[in-house]
Amino acid sequence: MTTGSGTIDRLIASMSFTEKVGQLNQRLLGWRAVGRDAGGRLVATDELKREIDRWGGLGTLYGLLRADPWSGQHWGNGIRPEERPEAVALVQETVLARGAHGIGTLLSEETPHGHQALGGTVLPTNLALGATFDPQAVCEAEAAVAAELAASGVHIALVSGLDIARDPRWGRCEECFGEDPLLAARLCEAIVTGMQGERRANVGKGGVAVVLKHLAAQGEAVGGRNGQSAVVGEHDLREIHLPPVEAGVRAGAWGFMAAYNDIDSVPCCANPWLLRTYLRGELGFDGVVMADGLAVDRLADMAGSIPAAGRAALLAGVDISLWDRGFASLEEYADDEAVAAAVDASLRRVLELKRAFGLLPADGDTAMTVPDLPADRIARAIAVTHERSREMARESLTLLKGDEALGGIRTLLAGTPAQGGTVVVSGPFADDFGCFLGDYTAPVPEGERTSVYRELCRRYGADRVRLAPDPGDLPEDVWAQAAAVVFVCGGTSERSYDSAFDDNGAAKAVPEHGATCGEGVDLSDIGLPWGQDARLEAIAARTGAPIVSVAVCGRAHVLTRVMDRSAVVVWAGYAGQYGPQAVADALAGGAALPGRLPVTLPAYPAAVPVRYNDRQGAAHVYRDADEPVLLPFGFGLGALAGVTVDDMRAAADAGSETLAVTLAVSAGPSGARGALNLFAHCVGGHRVPRLSMLVGSEYLRLEAGQRREVRMAVPFPSLMDAGDGMVRVRLTALGRTIDVDVDVDVARGR
């Protein structure tokens, strides 16, 4: 039987105000919903039962399967992969048994880069995925994650992607695809399409509903301070921060998460222009808006009280809460007509989402049917996700220095011990696995944990590879005779189970050698932590061997000294649980390094922020830092190495409001793969132009000697404004440049 719109009307009409408000709440931390009895069997907790009884049902349950230091769930006490069906069925059956209307609960889970649950595969973080510039690969990886979630009974994936990395001091840069809006927009679209299918076709049918976060401009916060004010005008807001939102709506994203920050003093969770006028009115969004964790309660200073904070968020356009008391206090406004109407509107959107997953009673039935979830289906889905994670780790690696030196080092490593000599693996992360994982990560079983050191030992033998995290860990003669040094540096977002956390799960107290990135770890100094530059200097003083530096970074750390002292530099982002293998394959196995930098790398810690698409350059401004940029956005020596642009043409495509660009490219004798990026600089109009803008990108895989014609359509709104008149557009791709004169108004048919 089916569930029609009449069922939703009937349910709304039959609910009390308290029951309606309950459907909008997501108060309970899911890992508290189940426990274990004396025999170790899963049981519903009294906390879950009280929550259901209070509201006559349960709207959304957050993090039932979550495992990490904040939740306190681990392999000794958490829900294992094979137990997921039992836990989900237990929760749904308890909701149905104690609820009033036969409505199941939505299960939402953190999925910033893979499912944050025991056994969940850890993909590279978004900053590393951004380095691939490959929407299709990201789409396939997210489709695999969605299949795992759906097989586990999960309905909502909370996925990062909207944030733009505008300031490397911000700890959550790792959750961004980079500093560019077009890159973020394309990868957000890939997330939604991968997880939901085209036009939501897979939602409830092997896919899940995506809630994209965070809306909006969180990456613009003053000083890179998490959740603080974004000082940005509407034009730059639309040009930099809203393109991923628009892409998400076009792709059919079922939800958006309103962010902590304010924009020009108006909090995102209480911003009627952002959530109603723009998102629903202008873009036509018809899904749900969820608040970030406890963000509604943070409105109390503005609204005057916790209940008033809930009312302000609801009337501004928030549909679903997250852990807060504000929405739970909406009962106080039962006689407020505006609140009652808004509750009904939000309730309808929530029930529409529940209908997509079969969580409403079918026509003629009194309750939804709890689905059967075969455990072997979960195992198969996880296996596929592992393979996608392995692929994305390889694709994200970016060569910053030493394209010629790398070949010699690979030859040296390929020799016998007598021919090649000793390889020393050094740096604070030489034998570390957690540094590759990023924040929002469940514990990985010990048998799946590895490191660059251990992976090189597997390839060359422990007798040839020596470990020395600190230069003093080996005698001087070993350093002097070393054939090569692999220096693994950067930062880490790994949390320990004795860490302290804020009430929203962000890191609160970070020990000296604890997390250096992630939520709650904003830094005033983005130089490499823990004296790593000095450590590298000490290594260089001990050996004349070539140094290969591997930078494992969740933000744009300053790598100036690393670049100076190393023969080869590889940027690895947080490449996920297969990061160590990918690095070893690149150094020892000859794997390609097709990535490109998704952010600008600064040359000095205090000369930030610097972005490639700023309106004014930072060069020759600081008297003590003449050139603040170390490497630009999009840089990557391994991406399309040997490919040339033989010809480039562009013409205004009258009537379609696009600039049609055609590029003829050819590969060298070794072939190539990577992103072909098209940049533009405009002269004319009435605004100060950006130094550069990414206006087109296509991932290419070219065989040796292959020639190909690539076409890109560049929308005029990304270049100029209506009324600008004649504008000169300078287009650049792989070093080739052409100028095109375009009359904006004629081209637009005005």
N, C-alpha and C positions, 0 to 999 in steps of 0.2 A: 504494500500500500504506500501511497505517497503522502507528503505533508504539503498542503496548499496554503495560499496566503490567508484563506479563511481560518485555518488553524491558528495562525499568528494573531489575527483579529480576536478570535475567541479567547486565546490565552491572555492577551492584554486586558480584555474586558473582565476576565474572571479573577484577576490578581488584585490583591490589596496594594496600597501604596508601599508598604514595607516590603512586600514580595517583589514589587517592581524595582525598588532601590537595590534589593539584594542581587538582582540579575546584573546590575551595573557594577557590583563590587568585586574586587580581586584582592581581598584583605589577607587571606591566609597564606602563609609560606608553605608551599606544597610538601616539603620534606617533613613537616609536622603533621601532615594528614594521615600518615601511616606509621606504624611502629611494629615491633615484633613481640610475640608472646614468649613465655618461658621456653617453648619448644623451637623458637626461631622463626615461626610462621608470621607472615604479614597480617596485621590487623588494623582496622580503622581506629584512629585515636579519638579520645573524648573531645579534643580540640576541634577535630573535623565535625563531629556530631553536633557540638554546640553551635558551630558556625552555620550548619545547615538548618538547625532548629530555629536559630534567630531569624533567618530570612525566609524560611519556608522553601529552601532550595539553595543552590550554589551557582553563582553566575560564571565566574572564571577562577580556576585554580592555577596559581603560578608555581612553577618549579617543582612539581611532584618528583621528577627524576633528577633534579639538579644535584651535583656533587662537586664540592670544592671546599677550601678552608673556611669560607664564610658560613656556608650551610653546615659545616661540620660533618658532612657525609663523605665517606671514603669506602675503600673495598672491604673494610671490616664491618661496616654498619649500613651502608647504602644499598640502594636497589640495583641489583646486577642486571645485565642485559636480558638474561633468560627469565628474570622475575618481572620485567616490565608489564607483560600482559596481565599477570596476577594483580599487580598493584593498581593498574588502570581499572580493571574490572571491579576490584574491591571498592575503589572510590566511587565509580559510577553506580554500583549497586547500592552503596550506602546513601548516595544522594537521592536515588529513586525511592528507596525504602522510607526515607525520612522527609522527603520533599512533598510539596502539595500538588504539583501539576504534571508530574511525569517527565520533567525536563532534565536532561543530563547537563553536566558541567563542561565548559570549554577548558581544555588543558593547554596552557601556554608554557613554553620553554625557551630559555636563553640559547640562541644559536648565532652568536656573532661571527664565529668561524668554525662551524661544526657544532653538534649537539653537546651541551655541557652536562653530560651524564656519564656514569660509569660505562665504559665500553664505547662511548661516543668518539668518533674519529675527529682528530684535531686538524682542521685545514690550516694553511697559512693564514695569518691575520690579514685584514683588508689591505694594510699598507703593502704587504708582500704580494697579495693578489693584484693590487694596482700596478705593480711593477711588470706584470705580464702584459698589460694593455690588451688583453684577449677576452672579450665578452663571451665568446662561444665556449671557451674552456671554463670560465667562471659559471656560466649557465649550466653546463654539464655537471660540474662539481656540486652546485647547489641543488640540482635535481636529485643527485645521489643522497645528499643530506636529507632532503624532503622525503624521499622514499624510506629512509631509516626512521624518521620521525613518525610518518604515517603508519608504518608497520608496528610502531610502539604505541599507537593510540593517541598520539599528540595531534592537536588541531592548529595551534598558533605557533609560528616561529618568530621570535623577537630578534630581528637582524639589523645590525649596524650597516650604514651605507650612505646616509644623507649628509654626514658631517664632512666638512672640508678642512684639511690640515693647514690652517693659516698661520699657526704659530707653534714652532717646535717645542716651546716650553710646556705646552699642554700635554698632560700625561696620556690622553686618549687619542693621540695622533695615530696610534696603531690601529684604531677602529675605522680610520678614514682610508679611502682608496687613494688619497693623495691631495694635492693642493689645487687640482684643476676641476672645474665644474663639468666639462664635457666628459672627462674620464669617469668621474663619479656617476654621472647620469647614465652612461652606457652600462656601467657595471651594476648599478641599481636595477636597471631594466633587466639585465641578465639574471640577477637574483630572483626577481619576481617571476619572470618567465620560467626559470628553472624550477622554482618551488611550487608555483601555482599552475603552470602550463599556460598556453596561449589563452587569453581572455578567461582566466580562472577555470579552464577546462578540467584541471586535475584536482581542484579543491574538493576534498571528500572522496576522491577517487584515486588514491595513491599519492596525492600531493597534500600540501598544507597551506593555510592562509598566512601571508606574510604581514607582519607589522614592522614597517621600516622606521628606524630611529637614527637621529633625533631631529625633530622639527621645532625650530630651525635656527641656523646660524650659530650653533654652539661652538664651532671652531673659531669664531670671531671674538670670543670672550677676551676682555681686556687683560693683557699680560699673560695670556695663556692659562688663566686661572679658571678651573673647572666650574661651570654653572654660573659664572658671573656675567656682567652686562656685555652685550654685543653692541658696540658703537658703530653703526652702519646705516647709511641712507637707503631709501627704498630702491634706487637704481642698482646700487651694488648688491643689495640683498637679492634682487631678482637675477642679477647677472652672475653672481658667484654661488649663492647658497640655495637658490630655489630650482635651478635646472634638474638636480636629482629628484626633487619632489615631483616635478612635472613629469619626468620620465617614469617614476613609480606609478603615478596616476594613469598615464597612458598604457602602461603594461598591466594595469588592473590590480595593483596592490590593494589588499583588503583592509589594511590598517596603517596608521601612522602613530608614532609615539611623540607626544608633545614634550619638549625639552625643559631642563631646569632653568636655563638662562632667560633673561629679559632682552627684548630688542627695543632700544630707545625708551627704556624704563617700563615697558609693558611685558609682564611675564608670558612666556609662550603658552603656559597652561591656562592663562586667563586672557588670551588675546583674540577677541572676536574677529578682528580683521584677518588674522592669520588662519584661524581654524574654521571660520564661517564664510566671511566675504571672499577670501582668496581660495582656500582649499575646496570648499563646497560650491561656492557661487561661481568663481572664475574658472576653476578646473573641473567642476562637475563631479567631484569625489563623492561616492555613495557608501563608503565603508565605515569603519569604526575608528575613533580617535581614542587612544589610551594615554593616560598620564605616565610620566616617568615615576620611578619609585619614590614615594613620599613627596613628590613635587607639589601635589595639591595642598598638603599641610604647610608647606613652605610659603604659601600665599597668605598665611594668617596675619603676618605683620601688615600686609597691604589691606586685607579684607577686614581685619579687626578681631577675628576669632576663627577657630577651626571650622565650625559649621558654616560661617560666612565664606570661608575659603572654598569649601565644597560647592556652595551655591555659585560662586564666581566662576569656578572651573566649568561646572555644568552649563551655565548660561553662555559661556564663551565658546563651547563646542566640544568639551571632553565627554566621552561616552562611558569609558571604563576606567576605574581607579587602579592604583597599584600600591597596596599595603597601607594606604593612608586612612586617617580617621575622618577626613573631610567628607568623602562620599558616604561613609557610614552614618554621618550626621544629617543627611538630607531628609531623614524622617521628620526633622523639626520643621520642614517647610511644606508639610502635606497640604496646607491651606493656601499656599502661594501659587497662583494660577500660572505664572511664568515657569516656575520650577516644575509643576505638574505636567505642563505641556512639553517641557524639555525632557523630562524623565520618560514620557511616553515615546518621544521621537528617538531617544537613545535606546530605549528598550526594543523598539522595532528593529533597529539596526543590529543589535545583539542577537535577537531571535532569528533574523535572516541569516546571520553567520552560523548560528546553531543548526538551522535547517539544512544548510549546505553539508553538514557533517552527520545528519541523521540524529541529532540530539533532541529533537522534538517528537512528541507522540505522533505517529502516522494517523491519518484521518480514520476515525473510528476506534483508535486504540487509546488506552489510558496512560501509557508510558512509552518512552523510547526503548528500543531494543539494544542491550549491551552487546557490542560486536565481539566476535571471536578473533583473537590475535595470535596466530601461530608463531611460536618462538623461533622456528627455523627461518621464517620470513625475515625476522629481525636480523638474524645472523647473516643471511645472504645480502641484505641491504648494507650492513656494516662492512662486509667484505668489498663491495663495490666502492663505498665511500673511501676506504683505505687506499684503493688504487687511484682514485681521483686526487686524494691528498698527496700521494707520491708524485703524480704528474705535475701538480701545481707547484710543489716545492722545487722541482727541476726548472719549471718555466719562470719562476720568480727570481732566480739568481741573476745578478747584474754585475757585469765586469766594468770596474771603474778605472783600472790601470793595468797595463802589462799585457796587451793582446799579443805582442810578440814574445815577451818573456815567458808567458804562460806555456807556450809550446815547448820551450826548452826545459821548463820545470817538469812538464808532463813526461818528456823523454827521460829526464833524470830519474823520476820516480818509477818509471817503467823498467829500469835496469835491475840487475841482480844486486844484492847487498854489497858485493864487492865493487860493482860498477857504480852503483848509485849512492852508497854511503848511508849515514844515519839521517833520519828525518825527525826533527824535534817539534813537538806540538806544544805550544805555550799559550799564555794568556789566561785570564780568569775563567774563561768558558771553554778551555781546551778539552776538559772531560765533563762537560755539563750538558744535560739534556733539556732541562726546564727552560733555559734561555730561548729556545726556539719556539716555545708554545704560545706566549702571550697571555694576557689577562683573560678572564672568563673561560677557564680551562679546568676540566675534571682531571683527577689524578690518573695517570697512565700506568698500567701494570709494569712492574719492575722488568719483566721479560721483554717488554717492548721499548724500554728506555735505552738510549745509546748516546754517543757523542762523536764529535769529529775525530778525537783521538782513537776511540774504539773502532770506528769505521775504517780508519787508515791502518790500524793494526790488523783488521780482517783481510785487508788487501795485500799488505806487505809483511805481516808477521811482527809479533811483539819484540823480536830480537832486533828489528831494524828501526822501529818507531819508539822514540823516547818521550815521556811525559814530563813537562816542566812548567807548571802554571806560573811559577815565579822564576826569574833568571837564576836565583840562588839555589834552585832545586837540582842543578846539575853541575858537575865539576867544570872548570874552565876549559880543560882539554876536550871535553865532549862538545862544548859550544864551538871551539876552534876547528874541530874536524867535521862538524855537521855539514851535510850536503844541502839541506834546505830546512827552513823554519816555517811552520804554519802557526800564525798568531791569531787566535780566536778572541775577538774583542767585542765591545758593544755594550749592551745592557740587558736587563731581564725584567719581565713582569710577573715572574713566578711568585706566588704567595705561599707561605708556610702555614701549617695548622696551628702555630702559636702566634700568628700575626694578630694585630688589633684592627678592628674594622669600624667604620661609621655605621649608622643605622640603616643606610642604603647599600651596604656591602662594599663601599669604596675603602681602599687602604687608609688606615688612620695613623698608625705609627709604623714607620719603616726603619728597621735597624740599619746599622752602618753598611752591611753587605746584603741588604734585602732588595726588594723590588726597586728598580730605577725608572719604571714606566708603568702605564696603566691608570685606571681610574683612581683618583686620589693622590697620584704621584706627579704633580706638576713640579717643574724644576726651574730655578732661576738661572742655573748654569747648565747649558747643554753640551759642555765638553764631556769627553768620555769619563765616566765615574771611576772612583777607586784608584786614581793615579795610573791609569793605563798608558797614557802617553809616556810617562817616565819609565814605566816598565818596558815599553818598546824601545826607548832610547838605550836602556841598559842591555837589552838583547843585541841591538845593533852594535854596541861597543864590544860585545863578546865574540861576535862571529862575522865573517865575511860572506856567509852563505846567503843566497837570495831569500828574502822574507815574503811569504804569501800571507797577507792579512785578510781575514774573513770577518766582516763587520755584521754582527747580529743585532739589528736595531729596530726598535719600535717607534722611533722618532728620528728627526734629522739631526743626529749628533754631529759635532764638529770632528771631521776626520783629516784635518790639515796635516798633523804630524804623521798620521798613518800613511797618507799619500806620499809624504816626503821620504819616509823611511822604508817603504815597501817596494818590492819589484812588481808585485801583483796585488791588487785589491779587489775583493769580491764583496759586494753588498748583498746580504742575505735576508734583510727584513727580519720578521719572525716567520720562518719558513715552515712552521708546523712540525708535527712529530716525525716527518721524514726529512726534515732539514739536514741533519747530520749526514744521512746517506746521500742526499743531493749534492752537498758540498764535496764529499769524498769522490763521488762520481765525476764532478766537474774537475777536480784536481788530478785524479788518478785515472779515471776512465775515459777522459776525452769528451764528456758530455758538453753540449753547447750551453752558453750562458746568454739566453736571448732577452733578458729583462732590460727595462729602462727605469731610471729613477722616477718615482712618482711624486717626488718633492725636490725642492732646491736644497742643496747642501750648503750651509753657511761656512765661511772660512774662520770666523771668530765667534766665541760664545755670546758676546754682548751685542753683536751686529745683527740682531733678529728683531722682528721677522723680516726675511727677504723672500720674495716670491717672484717667479719668472713673469707673472702677469700683473705686477704692480704697474702703476701709472708713471712713477718716477723711479729712475735707477738709483741704486745705493752706492755705485762706484764713485770714488773720489770725493765722497762726502765726509766720512770720518777721517780726521787727521791721523789717527793711530791705526786705521784699518782701510788702506786704500782700495782694496778689492774685497768686499765682504762676501762675495759668492765664490765658493770653492768649485762646485759643479752644478750645472743647471738642470732644471726639470727636463725629463726626457732623455737624459744622457745615458748611454750604454754602449760600450765598445763592441760587445758581442751581438747586439741586435742588428740584423741585416748587414753584418760585416761583409764587405765586398760587393754590395748592391749599389748600383748607380741609377740616378734618375736621368734618363737620356733625353726626355722631353717633358715639358709641362705646359699645358694650355688652360685658359680659363675664360669664361664668357658669362655674362648675365643671362640667366634663363628666364626670359620675360614671361610674366604671368604666374610663375611658381614661387617667386620671392626667394630664389636660390642662385648662388654662384656655382656654375657647373665647372668642376676642375677635373682635368684628365692628365694622368701621369703615366709615362711609359718608363718602365723599370726593367733592369736586367741584372741577373745574378752572375757572380764570378764562378770560377771553376769548382768551388767547394759547395755551391748552393748557400742558402741562408734561410733563417726564419726570424720573425720578430715583427714589431709594429712599425708600419710606415706612418709617420705622424706629419700632418700638415699644419703649419703655423701661419698666422696672419698678423700684420701690423697695418693699421689704418691711419691715413692722414686726411684730415678734413672733418667736417661736421662741427658740432658745438661742444664736444667734451674732450678733455685731455685723454688721448688714446692710451690704451694699455701698451706696455713695451712689446708684448707678444701675446697671442691667444692660440690655444689648440683649437682648430676648427674642423679637423677631420683626422680619422685614424682608421687604419685597416691592418689586421694581422695577416702577414704573408708567410707562406711556406713555398720556397722556390727551389727547384732542382738546379743542378749545376748548369750554368749557361742559359737558364730559362729566361725568356722575355715575357712581360705581362703588361697589360694596360689596366690601370686602376682608375676608377671614376669615383669622385666624391662630390656630394651636393652640400654646399655651405649655405645655411639659411642667412638671409640678410639681417634679421634681428640680432644675430650673434656678432655682426660686424658693425652695425650703425643704426641710427634712429631715423624714423620717418621725418622728412623735412631737412635732412642733412645735405641734400643736393649732390654735387659731384664729389666723390670720395676716391682716393687712390688706395688700393689694397695691395700690399706687398705680401706675396705668398712664398713660403719657404718649406722645402722638404729635402732632407738628406743633402743639404748644402746647396741645392739649386734654388734660384730665386727668380720670380717674375713679378712685374707690376701690372695691375689691371685697374683701369679707370671705370668707375661705375657711377651712373647717375641714379641715386637711390630712388627718387620719386618716379622717374621714368620706368626703371626696372620693376617697381612695384605697381605700375599701372595707375599712378595717381595723377 
